[in-house]
């Protein structure tokens, strides 16, 4: 029963925009198992980005409770949330969000700047993370010298480097062509299957969503459906890269 | 060790924008250099004055004419005519704590020799001037009692004047014209060795006070009297005796104000030091203003830098940077900028103070760079960095991570 990595209890998020209140989430109750691969789908304005922000501890719910690994994290301070993001959560964004004019290695080392890791160990771990996403030999290239797919791999390495239990991906293939997107999805599948990292991904692309075993549909801030099927990851196991 | 890592992050960010970083610290460089150079001018003047008074001897007193109150009418400063050569004679004869006196009257004049000319101070003195002021004659002789009594047209040159008019030529026995009146050069004073300074004592000509009074100024009074006490520990006794005598000679009723002032060398040195201190503060604060302007430049650039890097801040927050980490990063960037500017500014400022004497306009200004002025400028620069860097850094640290990540 306590084997849930995420448990949401009636999460409500209201934005105050001037005089009007906008209800982005209207009472979400849901849980996610360890090592699960979940896709969150829905039209724009459905609240999926807001939900991701709350899951990623970038935002706090207006009301409701969020248990991450059994601990209520819905009322933490900014710095407490930052510490948990640093240790337990990795982010992958649609637009990569790498630091410009910095090398791949420096980008991957970034999360370790904010944890208690010696710079030598940080370097070793960053090198390993880059190798695991197939970027061996690209460590000292600057991000502007990399292709879109390579940049997203750097971002994934950065998300991985602190050994998170949870990776949140927001439209990770949105800026990539379908072939490169499939390569990125292969990496996600491998992380999920081989390293048992829980993956939650927001997408509006049904093909990408089909990689996940569970798909959650949101509309107007509420869960409107859930689908469980064999994910594409299981059908076509990732070729060992 | 965490600080070291954040310091490295800051340094990297600055290195990515070398040109902008340089332009930012330029303001601080100029500010710090200006503070050091300006304070060095003030300190140089102070040192010059201190040295001068030290070399004059400690038994020296001066008698000046003072403001006089006649039936409630106070005469102002300037145009005092009540100090006469006889006062000097009387002081020397009747005060037993006094060793020697020399009346003093000054004027400025154009001096001509052959095809050279020079504008300098003509100092009318008594024959005991070298003894009182502790000043030796390098060549020839100083004028004597008979020269003074006869208002002879003789003069003794300061070494700077000798250099300017005669260069390597022997000046003794030559005739120079002071305001078109021919004077025979009978001696050259030893150099006081002052490089520049606001008052270069080698840039003067000494002549009998009687000659200056009658032939150059056409007056019957003197400007002041130089007095040497018998010894340094009898200066206050000498001062008392002079005051008593002068009141008697000038017929000042008991209780009325003196129409003269007797000051000893320590008082004079103190007031001179006071005026250079005010000058130093003035120069330093003007330069300090430029340092503040430099600080505003840092704040400006840091604000631009924060806006430009909102996405970067968002990423850092997302991967677990705490508010303090971001605050420190930007604060350290500002401090690194101002401290680097401070160090370069010190080098430039010290260099400028050293080079000043080679620039003709400033050639007679002595500069002294003190460690205090360097420390002052440096710490002021560092605090400017902290003060003006804090606001942008705080702004950066308070950003909302979601908005920062979405910022275009």
Interface residues (C-beta under 8 A of the other chain):
Chain A: X53 X56 X58 X59 X78 X79 X82 X83 X85 X86 X87 X91 X93 X97 X98 X99 X100 X101 X102 X106 X110 X111 X113 X114 X115 X119 X158 X162
Chain B: X5 X6 X9 X12 X16 X311 X312 X314 X315 X316 X317 X318 X319 X320 X321 X322 X323 X324 X325 X401 X402 X405
